């Protein structure tokens, strides 16, 4: 993941910042990197799609909470083999598995 032009992101999805189709530890680290860059006032070319993929709690900011949510999703679903939804972790009504989106 990069916020400049070093490596283009193919197709970032909710929590999957590198667009490889899997939520991994690297995705949580990528969110943490974006948060750190924000704290250091480093501006990068952050697309709206990448921002949306990183802002998993839907509060309009990329924060430590987003990184923790991605890490929680990864560890619960991949390492512990539990089926925990994004909505359960984040409470975000725009999560791909939220009851609101399932109705539409």
Buried (B, 14 or more C-beta within 10 A) or exposed (E): BBBEEEEEBEEBBBBBBBBBEEBBEBBBBBBBBBBEBBEEEEEBEBEEEBBBBBBBBBEEEBBEBBBBBBBBBBBBBEEEEEEBBBBBBBEBEBBEBBEEEEEE
